[in-house]
Amino acid sequence: MDDARDAVHRVHGPDGPRVWSHLLQAAGLTGQEPDAFERMLRLMASADPTTRLCATALQIRASSYGHLAAAHSSLRSHSG
């Protein structure tokens, strides 16, 4: 969630805090929920074009991390 917030603030500039607050409110989140990332990404993906782009970038990043972690785990299990 911190990465999502930072991305929204960065791309929206001075309007970032307002956009982030609106996204949290629309999602019914406080921003402190440990499992809220996927929920926030879905909401961001249906928002304005700039926020949609942030959602896409964050999804690519999260997916890449997941694939790399799985590959690392697979390699470790085969090398032992």
C-alpha positions, -999 to +999 in steps of 0.1 A: +000+000+000+029+024+007+041+019-029+006+026-043+003+057-022+037+069-032+030+063-068-003+082-067+014+111-049+042+112-074+022+111-106-006+135-093+018+160-078+002+185-054-031+168-060-018+134-050-029+135-013-065+144-024-065+116-050-052+091-025-077+101+001-105+097-024-092+062-034-091+051+002-126+064+008-140+048-023-124+014-014-135+017+022-100+014+034-078+032+060-045+024+042-033+003+071-050-030+061-023-057+054-044-074+027-057-043+009-032-040-019-051-061-045-083-043-036-067-010-041-052-020-074-086-030-087-100+004-077-070+022-092-075+003-124-109+018-128-100+054-119-087+082-141-061+074-168-031+085-147-041+064-118-049+035-141-013+037-154+000+036-118-022+005-112-008-012-143+028-005-133+022-017-097+006-049-110+035-056-133+059-050-104+039-073-080+036-100-106+073-099-115+082-101-078+059-131-074+074-149-104+110-142-094+103-154-058+088-186-072+117-191-095+142-185-067+123-210-045+123-236-072+160-232-079+168-235-042+147-267-038+165-283-068+200-274-057+197-290-022 
